[in-house]
Amino acid sequence: MKNRVRQLRTERELSQGQLAAAMSVSRQTINSIEQGRYTPSLPLAMKLARHFDSTVEEVFEDDA
Amino acid sequence: MMRNVFRGCGRARWYGSLSFAVAGLAVAAAEVAGHHSGQVIPTLVLFFAVAAVLAFGGRSESVRAFRGDLDDERLRAIQLRAVAFAGQLTVLASVVGMIVEIARGHTGSPFTWLAAIGGFSYLAAWVYGIRH
């Protein structure tokens, strides 16, 4: 699933490790989400969106 | 819902490696009891090698996830798929083994029991999943 996580993270000058710690997931999971290899659960997607003061739809793109 | 990604790091490392070491010793003892002493050394080497990897595997995500001191929803999904794959392969091997043994004129045991346990536990898990 395409998303803007990397863009939003770098805009806020956060490392993957810092974002991972804030989301209580591993750094590799953040990397997988950014690469589009892993689609997060709804709770994690909402937590990510809230962290970036965005909505889920603004962070994640439905490419179906 | 979302748990801490680092789950008892130190303890998990030693529980995992100790479990493999104890399992290796148990299998080795069974081999001695069954008069297969020649297999003891390879068995111990294999189990203790896995125990060492778990204990001293460093910062590798795969090792840390396998031994259980790294945990998040993606790793749990990977774990679920790995267990499902291993289970399907085990049941398939049991069914093939049972068929081969029956064709050889034997009862099919112990493959029959393994296939039955796999099949019934799958059905039970399915019913449980539907109802919960």
N, CA and C atoms of all chains as a GROMACS GRO file, in nm:
protein
  588
    1MET      N    1   0.085  -0.120   0.000
    1MET     CA    2   0.000   0.000   0.000
    1MET      C    3   0.088   0.125   0.000
    2LYS      N    4   0.063   0.213  -0.097
    2LYS     CA    5   0.141   0.337  -0.103
    2LYS      C    6   0.105   0.427   0.015
    3ASN      N    7   0.204   0.498   0.062
    3ASN     CA    8   0.177   0.587   0.176
    3ASN      C    9   0.279   0.700   0.180
    4ARG      N   10   0.253   0.797   0.267
    4ARG     CA   11   0.339   0.915   0.278
    4ARG      C   12   0.418   0.914   0.409
    5VAL      N   13   0.434   0.798   0.468
    5VAL     CA   14   0.498   0.790   0.599
    5VAL      C   15   0.642   0.843   0.592
    6ARG      N   16   0.718   0.799   0.491
    6ARG     CA   17   0.858   0.844   0.482
    6ARG      C   18   0.864   0.995   0.466
    7GLN      N   19   0.778   1.047   0.377
    7GLN     CA   20   0.777   1.192   0.353
    7GLN      C   21   0.743   1.269   0.481
    8LEU      N   22   0.638   1.225   0.549
    8LEU     CA   23   0.596   1.294   0.672
    8LEU      C   24   0.703   1.282   0.781
    9ARG      N   25   0.767   1.166   0.787
    9ARG     CA   26   0.870   1.145   0.888
    9ARG      C   27   0.991   1.235   0.863
   10THR      N   28   1.036   1.239   0.738
   10THR     CA   29   1.155   1.320   0.708
   10THR      C   30   1.125   1.470   0.721
   11GLU      N   31   1.001   1.508   0.688
   11GLU     CA   32   0.963   1.649   0.707
   11GLU      C   33   0.978   1.691   0.853
   12ARG      N   34   0.951   1.597   0.943
   12ARG     CA   35   0.960   1.627   1.086
   12ARG      C   36   1.097   1.590   1.143
   13GLU      N   37   1.190   1.555   1.054
   13GLU     CA   38   1.328   1.520   1.092
   13GLU      C   39   1.333   1.411   1.199
   14LEU      N   40   1.248   1.311   1.177
   14LEU     CA   41   1.247   1.195   1.268
   14LEU      C   42   1.322   1.080   1.201
   15SER      N   43   1.394   1.003   1.281
   15SER     CA   44   1.456   0.882   1.228
   15SER      C   45   1.352   0.769   1.233
   16GLN      N   46   1.380   0.662   1.160
   16GLN     CA   47   1.288   0.547   1.165
   16GLN      C   48   1.280   0.493   1.307
   17GLY      N   49   1.394   0.494   1.375
   17GLY     CA   50   1.398   0.443   1.512
   17GLY      C   51   1.312   0.527   1.606
   18GLN      N   52   1.317   0.658   1.589
   18GLN     CA   53   1.236   0.747   1.674
   18GLN      C   54   1.088   0.726   1.650
   19LEU      N   55   1.051   0.715   1.521
   19LEU     CA   56   0.909   0.692   1.490
   19LEU      C   57   0.865   0.555   1.541
   20ALA      N   58   0.953   0.456   1.525
   20ALA     CA   59   0.921   0.321   1.572
   20ALA      C   60   0.897   0.322   1.723
   21ALA      N   61   0.983   0.392   1.796
   21ALA     CA   62   0.967   0.399   1.942
   21ALA      C   63   0.835   0.466   1.978
   22ALA      N   64   0.798   0.571   1.904
   22ALA     CA   65   0.673   0.641   1.932
   22ALA      C   66   0.551   0.553   1.901
   23MET      N   67   0.567   0.462   1.804
   23MET     CA   68   0.456   0.375   1.764
   23MET      C   69   0.458   0.240   1.837
   24SER      N   70   0.561   0.216   1.917
   24SER     CA   71   0.579   0.087   1.985
   24SER      C   72   0.588  -0.030   1.888
   25VAL      N   73   0.661  -0.008   1.779
   25VAL     CA   74   0.688  -0.118   1.686
   25VAL      C   75   0.838  -0.119   1.658
   26SER      N   76   0.884  -0.219   1.583
   26SER     CA   77   1.027  -0.226   1.554
   26SER      C   78   1.061  -0.129   1.440
   27ARG      N   79   1.189  -0.091   1.433
   27ARG     CA   80   1.233  -0.001   1.325
   27ARG      C   81   1.209  -0.067   1.189
   28GLN      N   82   1.228  -0.199   1.185
   28GLN     CA   83   1.209  -0.271   1.058
   28GLN      C   84   1.063  -0.266   1.013
   29THR      N   85   0.972  -0.260   1.108
   29THR     CA   86   0.829  -0.250   1.070
   29THR      C   87   0.800  -0.114   1.006
   30ILE      N   88   0.858  -0.008   1.063
   30ILE     CA   89   0.842   0.125   1.001
   30ILE      C   90   0.902   0.123   0.861
   31ASN      N   91   1.019   0.062   0.847
   31ASN     CA   92   1.082   0.053   0.716
   31ASN      C   93   0.994  -0.024   0.617
   32SER      N   94   0.936  -0.134   0.662
   32SER     CA   95   0.849  -0.214   0.574
   32SER      C   96   0.725  -0.135   0.532
   33ILE      N   97   0.670  -0.057   0.625
   33ILE     CA   98   0.552   0.025   0.591
   33ILE      C   99   0.592   0.130   0.487
   34GLU      N  100   0.705   0.194   0.509
   34GLU     CA  101   0.750   0.298   0.415
   34GLU      C  102   0.775   0.241   0.275
   35GLN      N  103   0.827   0.117   0.273
   35GLN     CA  104   0.855   0.053   0.143
   35GLN      C  105   0.728   0.000   0.078
   36GLY      N  106   0.618  -0.001   0.152
   36GLY     CA  107   0.493  -0.055   0.099
   36GLY      C  108   0.486  -0.206   0.105
   37ARG      N  109   0.579  -0.267   0.179
   37ARG     CA  110   0.581  -0.413   0.188
   37ARG      C  111   0.489  -0.464   0.297
   38TYR      N  112   0.454  -0.379   0.393
   38TYR     CA  113   0.364  -0.421   0.500
   38TYR      C  114   0.253  -0.318   0.516
   39THR      N  115   0.130  -0.367   0.516
   39THR     CA  116   0.014  -0.280   0.540
   39THR      C  117  -0.021  -0.287   0.688
   40PRO      N  118  -0.011  -0.174   0.758
   40PRO     CA  119  -0.034  -0.177   0.903
   40PRO      C  120  -0.179  -0.205   0.937
   41SER      N  121  -0.201  -0.248   1.060
   41SER     CA  122  -0.338  -0.267   1.109
   41SER      C  123  -0.404  -0.130   1.120
   42LEU      N  124  -0.536  -0.132   1.134
   42LEU     CA  125  -0.609  -0.006   1.148
   42LEU      C  126  -0.564   0.073   1.271
   43PRO      N  127  -0.547   0.008   1.389
   43PRO     CA  128  -0.498   0.086   1.505
   43PRO      C  129  -0.363   0.152   1.481
   44LEU      N  130  -0.270   0.080   1.415
   44LEU     CA  131  -0.138   0.139   1.390
   44LEU      C  132  -0.147   0.250   1.285
   45ALA      N  133  -0.230   0.227   1.183
   45ALA     CA  134  -0.248   0.331   1.080
   45ALA      C  135  -0.305   0.458   1.144
   46MET      N  136  -0.401   0.441   1.233
   46MET     CA  137  -0.461   0.558   1.300
   46MET      C  138  -0.360   0.626   1.391
   47LYS      N  139  -0.278   0.547   1.458
   47LYS     CA  140  -0.177   0.604   1.547
   47LYS      C  141  -0.074   0.683   1.466
   48LEU      N  142  -0.035   0.627   1.351
   48LEU     CA  143   0.059   0.698   1.264
   48LEU      C  144  -0.001   0.829   1.214
   49ALA      N  145  -0.126   0.821   1.170
   49ALA     CA  146  -0.193   0.941   1.118
   49ALA      C  147  -0.203   1.048   1.226
   50ARG      N  148  -0.241   1.006   1.346
   50ARG     CA  149  -0.252   1.102   1.458
   50ARG      C  150  -0.116   1.164   1.490
   51HIS      N  151  -0.012   1.082   1.481
   51HIS     CA  152   0.123   1.130   1.512
   51HIS      C  153   0.162   1.242   1.415
   52PHE      N  154   0.114   1.233   1.292
   52PHE     CA  155   0.148   1.333   1.191
   52PHE      C  156   0.037   1.438   1.175
   53ASP      N  157  -0.057   1.442   1.270
   53ASP     CA  158  -0.170   1.537   1.265
   53ASP      C  159  -0.242   1.529   1.130
   54SER      N  160  -0.261   1.408   1.084
   54SER     CA  161  -0.328   1.386   0.955
   54SER      C  162  -0.439   1.283   0.974
   55THR      N  163  -0.511   1.260   0.867
   55THR     CA  164  -0.609   1.151   0.869
   55THR      C  165  -0.546   1.028   0.804
   56VAL      N  166  -0.608   0.913   0.826
   56VAL     CA  167  -0.557   0.790   0.766
   56VAL      C  168  -0.555   0.803   0.613
   57GLU      N  169  -0.660   0.866   0.559
   57GLU     CA  170  -0.667   0.880   0.414
   57GLU      C  171  -0.556   0.970   0.359
   58GLU      N  172  -0.512   1.064   0.441
   58GLU     CA  173  -0.404   1.153   0.396
   58GLU      C  174  -0.267   1.083   0.400
   59VAL      N  175  -0.256   0.985   0.487
   59VAL     CA  176  -0.127   0.915   0.501
   59VAL      C  177  -0.119   0.793   0.408
   60PHE      N  178  -0.231   0.721   0.400
   60PHE     CA  179  -0.232   0.598   0.322
   60PHE      C  180  -0.319   0.613   0.198
   61GLU      N  181  -0.266   0.562   0.088
   61GLU     CA  182  -0.336   0.573  -0.040
   61GLU      C  183  -0.394   0.437  -0.076
   62ASP      N  184  -0.522   0.436  -0.102
   62ASP     CA  185  -0.587   0.311  -0.142
   62ASP      C  186  -0.560   0.287  -0.289
   63ASP      N  187  -0.470   0.193  -0.318
   63ASP     CA  188  -0.435   0.168  -0.459
   63ASP      C  189  -0.508   0.048  -0.516
   64ALA      N  190  -0.615   0.007  -0.449
   64ALA     CA  191  -0.691  -0.110  -0.499
   64ALA      C  192  -0.772  -0.071  -0.622
   65MET      N  193  -0.380  -0.302   2.269
   65MET     CA  194  -0.372  -0.351   2.132
   65MET      C  195  -0.228  -0.358   2.083
   66MET      N  196  -0.160  -0.240   2.086
   66MET     CA  197  -0.021  -0.242   2.045
   66MET      C  198   0.067  -0.254   2.168
   67ARG      N  199   0.145  -0.360   2.172
   67ARG     CA  200   0.225  -0.385   2.290
   67ARG      C  201   0.366  -0.328   2.271
   68ASN      N  202   0.439  -0.326   2.379
   68ASN     CA  203   0.577  -0.280   2.372
   68ASN      C  204   0.656  -0.372   2.280
   69VAL      N  205   0.736  -0.312   2.193
   69VAL     CA  206   0.809  -0.389   2.095
   69VAL      C  207   0.919  -0.472   2.160
   70PHE      N  208   0.972  -0.425   2.271
   70PHE     CA  209   1.077  -0.499   2.340
   70PHE      C  210   1.015  -0.574   2.457
   71ARG      N  211   1.004  -0.704   2.445
   71ARG     CA  212   0.930  -0.784   2.542
   71ARG      C  213   1.026  -0.865   2.627
   72GLY      N  214   1.062  -0.814   2.743
   72GLY     CA  215   1.148  -0.890   2.834
   72GLY      C  216   1.275  -0.938   2.768
   73CYS      N  217   1.349  -0.846   2.706
   73CYS     CA  218   1.463  -0.881   2.622
   73CYS      C  219   1.556  -0.985   2.684
   74GLY      N  220   1.608  -0.955   2.802
   74GLY     CA  221   1.708  -1.042   2.862
   74GLY      C  222   1.655  -1.180   2.891
   75ARG      N  223   1.535  -1.186   2.951
   75ARG     CA  224   1.478  -1.314   2.990
   75ARG      C  225   1.452  -1.403   2.869
   76ALA      N  226   1.389  -1.345   2.764
   76ALA     CA  227   1.354  -1.423   2.645
   76ALA      C  228   1.477  -1.486   2.584
   77ARG      N  229   1.588  -1.410   2.583
   77ARG     CA  230   1.712  -1.462   2.526
   77ARG      C  231   1.753  -1.592   2.596
   78TRP      N  232   1.750  -1.591   2.730
   78TRP     CA  233   1.799  -1.707   2.803
   78TRP      C  234   1.696  -1.818   2.810
   79TYR      N  235   1.566  -1.784   2.817
   79TYR     CA  236   1.462  -1.888   2.814
   79TYR      C  237   1.470  -1.967   2.684
   80GLY      N  238   1.480  -1.895   2.572
   80GLY     CA  239   1.483  -1.960   2.441
   80GLY      C  240   1.603  -2.050   2.426
   81SER      N  241   1.720  -2.000   2.460
   81SER     CA  242   1.840  -2.081   2.442
   81SER      C  243   1.843  -2.197   2.542
   82LEU      N  244   1.796  -2.172   2.664
   82LEU     CA  245   1.792  -2.279   2.764
   82LEU      C  246   1.695  -2.389   2.721
   83SER      N  247   1.581  -2.349   2.661
   83SER     CA  248   1.483  -2.448   2.614
   83SER      C  249   1.546  -2.540   2.510
   84PHE      N  250   1.620  -2.481   2.415
   84PHE     CA  251   1.683  -2.564   2.312
   84PHE      C  252   1.789  -2.654   2.373
   85ALA      N  253   1.866  -2.601   2.468
   85ALA     CA  254   1.971  -2.682   2.531
   85ALA      C  255   1.908  -2.800   2.606
   86VAL      N  256   1.800  -2.775   2.680
   86VAL     CA  257   1.733  -2.882   2.755
   86VAL      C  258   1.672  -2.984   2.658
   87ALA      N  259   1.611  -2.934   2.550
   87ALA     CA  260   1.552  -3.025   2.451
   87ALA      C  261   1.661  -3.112   2.389
   88GLY      N  262   1.778  -3.054   2.361
   88GLY     CA  263   1.889  -3.130   2.305
   88GLY      C  264   1.934  -3.239   2.400
   89LEU      N  265   1.943  -3.205   2.528
   89LEU     CA  266   1.983  -3.305   2.628
   89LEU      C  267   1.879  -3.417   2.638
   90ALA      N  268   1.750  -3.380   2.630
   90ALA     CA  269   1.643  -3.480   2.638
   90ALA      C  270   1.649  -3.575   2.519
   91VAL      N  271   1.669  -3.519   2.400
   91VAL     CA  272   1.676  -3.604   2.280
   91VAL      C  273   1.800  -3.693   2.288
   92ALA      N  274   1.911  -3.636   2.333
   92ALA     CA  275   2.035  -3.714   2.346
   92ALA      C  276   2.016  -3.828   2.445
   93ALA      N  277   1.948  -3.801   2.557
   93ALA     CA  278   1.922  -3.905   2.657
   93ALA      C  279   1.834  -4.014   2.597
   94ALA      N  280   1.735  -3.974   2.517
   94ALA     CA  281   1.648  -4.072   2.452
   94ALA      C  282   1.727  -4.158   2.354
   95GLU      N  283   1.821  -4.097   2.284
   95GLU     CA  284   1.904  -4.172   2.189
   95GLU      C  285   1.993  -4.274   2.262
   96VAL      N  286   2.046  -4.234   2.375
   96VAL     CA  287   2.128  -4.327   2.455
   96VAL      C  288   2.040  -4.443   2.503
   97ALA      N  289   1.920  -4.408   2.553
   97ALA     CA  290   1.828  -4.512   2.602
   97ALA      C  291   1.786  -4.605   2.489
   98GLY      N  292   1.775  -4.552   2.370
   98GLY     CA  293   1.732  -4.632   2.255
   98GLY      C  294   1.848  -4.696   2.180
   99HIS      N  295   1.967  -4.694   2.240
   99HIS     CA  296   2.087  -4.756   2.181
   99HIS      C  297   2.122  -4.694   2.045
  100HIS      N  298   2.110  -4.562   2.037
  100HIS     CA  299   2.155  -4.490   1.917
  100HIS      C  300   2.261  -4.388   1.957
  101SER      N  301   2.359  -4.436   2.031
  101SER     CA  302   2.460  -4.346   2.088
  101SER      C  303   2.538  -4.269   1.981
  102GLY      N  304   2.547  -4.324   1.863
  102GLY     CA  305   2.620  -4.257   1.755
  102GLY      C  306   2.556  -4.125   1.714
  103GLN      N  307   2.429  -4.106   1.745
  103GLN     CA  308   2.359  -3.984   1.705
  103GLN      C  309   2.365  -3.876   1.812
  104VAL      N  310   2.421  -3.911   1.928
  104VAL     CA  311   2.419  -3.816   2.041
  104VAL      C  312   2.496  -3.688   2.008
  105ILE      N  313   2.619  -3.704   1.957
  105ILE     CA  314   2.703  -3.585   1.932
  105ILE      C  315   2.639  -3.493   1.827
  106PRO      N  316   2.595  -3.546   1.709
  106PRO     CA  317   2.530  -3.457   1.612
  106PRO      C  318   2.406  -3.387   1.669
  107THR      N  319   2.330  -3.460   1.750
  107THR     CA  320   2.211  -3.402   1.812
  107THR      C  321   2.249  -3.284   1.902
  108LEU      N  322   2.347  -3.309   1.990
  108LEU     CA  323   2.388  -3.204   2.083
  108LEU      C  324   2.446  -3.084   2.009
  109VAL      N  325   2.524  -3.112   1.904
  109VAL     CA  326   2.584  -3.002   1.826
  109VAL      C  327   2.473  -2.916   1.764
  110LEU      N  328   2.372  -2.983   1.706
  110LEU     CA  329   2.262  -2.910   1.641
  110LEU      C  330   2.185  -2.824   1.741
  111PHE      N  331   2.141  -2.886   1.850
  111PHE     CA  332   2.058  -2.813   1.948
  111PHE      C  333   2.138  -2.703   2.018
  112PHE      N  334   2.264  -2.732   2.051
  112PHE     CA  335   2.344  -2.631   2.120
  112PHE      C  336   2.383  -2.517   2.025
  113ALA      N  337   2.394  -2.549   1.896
  113ALA     CA  338   2.423  -2.442   1.799
  113ALA      C  339   2.306  -2.345   1.792
  114VAL      N  340   2.183  -2.399   1.789
  114VAL     CA  341   2.064  -2.313   1.786
  114VAL      C  342   2.057  -2.232   1.916
  115ALA      N  343   2.086  -2.299   2.029
  115ALA     CA  344   2.083  -2.230   2.158
  115ALA      C  345   2.183  -2.115   2.160
  116ALA      N  346   2.302  -2.138   2.102
  116ALA     CA  347   2.405  -2.034   2.099
  116ALA      C  348   2.362  -1.917   2.011
  117VAL      N  349   2.299  -1.949   1.897
  117VAL     CA  350   2.253  -1.841   1.808
  117VAL      C  351   2.148  -1.756   1.880
  118LEU      N  352   2.058  -1.822   1.952
  118LEU     CA  353   1.955  -1.748   2.026
  118LEU      C  354   2.016  -1.663   2.138
  119ALA      N  355   2.116  -1.717   2.204
  119ALA     CA  356   2.176  -1.645   2.317
  119ALA      C  357   2.266  -1.532   2.272
  120PHE      N  358   2.340  -1.556   2.163
  120PHE     CA  359   2.441  -1.457   2.123
  120PHE      C  360   2.417  -1.405   1.982
  121GLY      N  361   2.291  -1.407   1.938
  121GLY     CA  362   2.258  -1.367   1.801
  121GLY      C  363   2.268  -1.219   1.776
  122GLY      N  364   2.303  -1.143   1.876
  122GLY     CA  365   2.324  -0.999   1.855
  122GLY      C  366   2.196  -0.925   1.825
  123ARG      N  367   2.205  -0.828   1.735
  123ARG     CA  368   2.093  -0.738   1.711
  123ARG      C  369   2.011  -0.776   1.588
  124SER      N  370   2.036  -0.895   1.533
  124SER     CA  371   1.959  -0.938   1.417
  124SER      C  372   1.810  -0.944   1.450
  125GLU      N  373   1.727  -0.880   1.364
  125GLU     CA  374   1.583  -0.879   1.389
  125GLU      C  375   1.526  -1.020   1.387
  126SER      N  376   1.574  -1.102   1.293
  126SER     CA  377   1.523  -1.238   1.281
  126SER      C  378   1.547  -1.317   1.409
  127VAL      N  379   1.669  -1.308   1.460
  127VAL     CA  380   1.703  -1.382   1.582
  127VAL      C  381   1.623  -1.330   1.700
  128ARG      N  382   1.616  -1.196   1.713
  128ARG     CA  383   1.545  -1.137   1.827
  128ARG      C  384   1.396  -1.169   1.821
  129ALA      N  385   1.338  -1.170   1.701
  129ALA     CA  386   1.196  -1.202   1.688
  129ALA      C  387   1.173  -1.350   1.718
  130PHE      N  388   1.264  -1.435   1.669
  130PHE     CA  389   1.249  -1.579   1.689
  130PHE      C  390   1.256  -1.615   1.837
  131ARG      N  391   1.347  -1.550   1.908
  131ARG     CA  392   1.360  -1.586   2.049
  131ARG      C  393   1.259  -1.513   2.136
  132GLY      N  394   1.184  -1.419   2.076
  132GLY     CA  395   1.069  -1.362   2.144
  132GLY      C  396   1.094  -1.233   2.220
  133ASP      N  397   1.212  -1.169   2.201
  133ASP     CA  398   1.232  -1.044   2.274
  133ASP      C  399   1.206  -0.922   2.186
  134LEU      N  400   1.154  -0.945   2.067
  134LEU     CA  401   1.111  -0.835   1.979
  134LEU      C  402   0.972  -0.873   1.930
  135ASP      N  403   0.877  -0.784   1.950
  135ASP     CA  404   0.739  -0.822   1.923
  135ASP      C  405   0.658  -0.701   1.878
  136ASP      N  406   0.600  -0.709   1.760
  136ASP     CA  407   0.501  -0.610   1.718
  136ASP      C  408   0.404  -0.676   1.621
  137GLU      N  409   0.309  -0.602   1.569
  137GLU     CA  410   0.203  -0.665   1.490
  137GLU      C  411   0.256  -0.730   1.362
  138ARG      N  412   0.359  -0.670   1.298
  138ARG     CA  413   0.414  -0.730   1.177
  138ARG      C  414   0.483  -0.863   1.209
  139LEU      N  415   0.560  -0.865   1.318
  139LEU     CA  416   0.629  -0.988   1.356
  139LEU      C  417   0.529  -1.096   1.397
  140ARG      N  418   0.418  -1.055   1.461
  140ARG     CA  419   0.315  -1.153   1.496
  140ARG      C  420   0.249  -1.209   1.371
  141ALA      N  421   0.230  -1.124   1.267
  141ALA     CA  422   0.173  -1.172   1.141
  141ALA      C  423   0.269  -1.270   1.073
  142ILE      N  424   0.399  -1.238   1.077
  142ILE     CA  425   0.499  -1.328   1.020
  142ILE      C  426   0.497  -1.462   1.095
  143GLN      N  427   0.490  -1.453   1.228
  143GLN     CA  428   0.486  -1.574   1.311
  143GLN      C  429   0.365  -1.660   1.276
  144LEU      N  430   0.250  -1.595   1.257
  144LEU     CA  431   0.126  -1.666   1.225
  144LEU      C  432   0.140  -1.739   1.091
  145ARG      N  433   0.195  -1.670   0.991
  145ARG     CA  434   0.212  -1.731   0.859
  145ARG      C  435   0.313  -1.847   0.866
  146ALA      N  436   0.420  -1.827   0.945
  146ALA     CA  437   0.522  -1.932   0.957
  146ALA      C  438   0.464  -2.057   1.022
  147VAL      N  439   0.383  -2.036   1.128
  147VAL     CA  440   0.321  -2.150   1.196
  147VAL      C  441   0.223  -2.220   1.102
  148ALA      N  442   0.145  -2.142   1.026
  148ALA     CA  443   0.048  -2.201   0.932
  148ALA      C  444   0.120  -2.282   0.825
  149PHE      N  445   0.229  -2.227   0.773
  149PHE     CA  446   0.306  -2.297   0.669
  149PHE      C  447   0.363  -2.428   0.724
  150ALA      N  448   0.426  -2.419   0.843
  150ALA     CA  449   0.485  -2.538   0.903
  150ALA      C  450   0.379  -2.643   0.932
  151GLY      N  451   0.262  -2.598   0.981
  151GLY     CA  452   0.153  -2.690   1.012
  151GLY      C  453   0.102  -2.760   0.887
  152GLN      N  454   0.083  -2.683   0.780
  152GLN     CA  455   0.033  -2.742   0.654
  152GLN      C  456   0.132  -2.843   0.599
  153LEU      N  457   0.260  -2.808   0.606
  153LEU     CA  458   0.364  -2.897   0.554
  153LEU      C  459   0.371  -3.025   0.637
  154THR      N  460   0.357  -3.011   0.768
  154THR     CA  461   0.363  -3.128   0.856
  154THR      C  462   0.245  -3.222   0.830
  155VAL      N  463   0.126  -3.164   0.815
  155VAL     CA  464   0.007  -3.247   0.787
  155VAL      C  465   0.021  -3.314   0.651
  156LEU      N  466   0.070  -3.240   0.552
  156LEU     CA  467   0.089  -3.297   0.418
  156LEU      C  468   0.188  -3.413   0.424
  157ALA      N  469   0.300  -3.392   0.494
  157ALA     CA  470   0.400  -3.499   0.507
  157ALA      C  471   0.341  -3.620   0.579
  158SER      N  472   0.257  -3.594   0.680
  158SER     CA  473   0.194  -3.704   0.754
  158SER      C  474   0.100  -3.784   0.665
  159VAL      N  475   0.022  -3.714   0.584
  159VAL     CA  476  -0.073  -3.783   0.495
  159VAL      C  477   0.003  -3.864   0.390
  160VAL      N  478   0.108  -3.805   0.332
  160VAL     CA  479   0.188  -3.878   0.233
  160VAL      C  480   0.252  -4.000   0.300
  161GLY      N  481   0.308  -3.982   0.420
  161GLY     CA  482   0.369  -4.092   0.493
  161GLY      C  483   0.270  -4.203   0.522
  162MET      N  484   0.149  -4.162   0.562
  162MET     CA  485   0.043  -4.261   0.592
  162MET      C  486   0.009  -4.342   0.466
  163ILE      N  487  -0.008  -4.275   0.354
  163ILE     CA  488  -0.043  -4.344   0.228
  163ILE      C  489   0.067  -4.441   0.188
  164VAL      N  490   0.192  -4.396   0.198
  164VAL     CA  491   0.306  -4.482   0.161
  164VAL      C  492   0.310  -4.605   0.252
  165GLU      N  493   0.293  -4.584   0.383
  165GLU     CA  494   0.298  -4.696   0.477
  165GLU      C  495   0.184  -4.794   0.455
  166ILE      N  496   0.065  -4.743   0.425
  166ILE     CA  497  -0.049  -4.833   0.398
  166ILE      C  498  -0.023  -4.911   0.270
  167ALA      N  499   0.034  -4.845   0.169
  167ALA     CA  500   0.064  -4.914   0.043
  167ALA      C  501   0.170  -5.022   0.062
  168ARG      N  502   0.254  -5.006   0.164
  168ARG     CA  503   0.356  -5.107   0.193
  168ARG      C  504   0.300  -5.224   0.275
  169GLY      N  505   0.174  -5.216   0.307
  169GLY     CA  506   0.110  -5.324   0.382
  169GLY      C  507   0.113  -5.304   0.532
  170HIS      N  508   0.156  -5.184   0.578
  170HIS     CA  509   0.157  -5.155   0.721
  170HIS      C  510   0.029  -5.081   0.761
  171THR      N  511   0.019  -5.049   0.890
  171THR     CA  512  -0.104  -4.983   0.939
  171THR      C  513  -0.106  -4.834   0.907
  172GLY      N  514   0.009  -4.778   0.877
  172GLY     CA  515   0.014  -4.634   0.853
  172GLY      C  516   0.056  -4.556   0.975
  173SER      N  517   0.068  -4.625   1.088
  173SER     CA  518   0.110  -4.560   1.212
  173SER      C  519   0.261  -4.533   1.207
  174PRO      N  520   0.312  -4.424   1.263
  174PRO     CA  521   0.241  -4.321   1.340
  174PRO      C  522   0.186  -4.207   1.255
  175PHE      N  523   0.203  -4.218   1.122
  175PHE     CA  524   0.159  -4.108   1.035
  175PHE      C  525   0.008  -4.085   1.045
  176THR      N  526  -0.068  -4.197   1.062
  176THR     CA  527  -0.213  -4.184   1.074
  176THR      C  528  -0.249  -4.095   1.192
  177TRP      N  529  -0.181  -4.120   1.306
  177TRP     CA  530  -0.208  -4.040   1.426
  177TRP      C  531  -0.170  -3.894   1.405
  178LEU      N  532  -0.055  -3.873   1.343
  178LEU     CA  533  -0.009  -3.735   1.321
  178LEU      C  534  -0.106  -3.661   1.229
  179ALA      N  535  -0.149  -3.729   1.121
  179ALA     CA  536  -0.243  -3.666   1.028
  179ALA      C  537  -0.376  -3.638   1.097
  180ALA      N  538  -0.420  -3.732   1.182
  180ALA     CA  539  -0.547  -3.713   1.253
  180ALA      C  540  -0.537  -3.596   1.350
  181ILE      N  541  -0.426  -3.589   1.424
  181ILE     CA  542  -0.408  -3.477   1.518
  181ILE      C  543  -0.407  -3.345   1.442
  182GLY      N  544  -0.334  -3.342   1.329
  182GLY     CA  545  -0.329  -3.220   1.248
  182GLY      C  546  -0.466  -3.181   1.196
  183GLY      N  547  -0.539  -3.278   1.142
  183GLY     CA  548  -0.670  -3.251   1.085
  183GLY      C  549  -0.771  -3.205   1.189
  184PHE      N  550  -0.778  -3.277   1.301
  184PHE     CA  551  -0.875  -3.241   1.405
  184PHE      C  552  -0.840  -3.109   1.472
  185SER      N  553  -0.712  -3.084   1.494
  185SER     CA  554  -0.675  -2.956   1.558
  185SER      C  555  -0.704  -2.840   1.463
  186TYR      N  556  -0.688  -2.864   1.332
  186TYR     CA  557  -0.721  -2.760   1.234
  186TYR      C  558  -0.871  -2.730   1.239
  187LEU      N  559  -0.952  -2.835   1.240
  187LEU     CA  560  -1.097  -2.816   1.246
  187LEU      C  561  -1.139  -2.746   1.375
  188ALA      N  562  -1.078  -2.789   1.486
  188ALA     CA  563  -1.111  -2.728   1.616
  188ALA      C  564  -1.074  -2.580   1.617
  189ALA      N  565  -0.955  -2.547   1.562
  189ALA     CA  566  -0.911  -2.407   1.558
  189ALA      C  567  -1.002  -2.325   1.467
  190TRP      N  568  -1.048  -2.387   1.359
  190TRP     CA  569  -1.138  -2.320   1.266
  190TRP      C  570  -1.270  -2.285   1.335
  191VAL      N  571  -1.326  -2.385   1.402
  191VAL     CA  572  -1.454  -2.364   1.473
  191VAL      C  573  -1.436  -2.258   1.582
  192TYR      N  574  -1.325  -2.265   1.656
  192TYR     CA  575  -1.298  -2.166   1.762
  192TYR      C  576  -1.288  -2.026   1.701
  193GLY      N  577  -1.217  -2.018   1.587
  193GLY     CA  578  -1.201  -1.887   1.522
  193GLY      C  579  -1.333  -1.828   1.475
  194ILE      N  580  -1.421  -1.914   1.423
  194ILE     CA  581  -1.552  -1.869   1.375
  194ILE      C  582  -1.636  -1.815   1.491
  195ARG      N  583  -1.627  -1.883   1.605
  195ARG     CA  584  -1.715  -1.849   1.719
  195ARG      C  585  -1.661  -1.735   1.805
  196HIS      N  586  -1.534  -1.700   1.789
  196HIS     CA  587  -1.477  -1.595   1.874
  196HIS      C  588  -1.433  -1.478   1.788
   0.00000   0.00000   0.00000
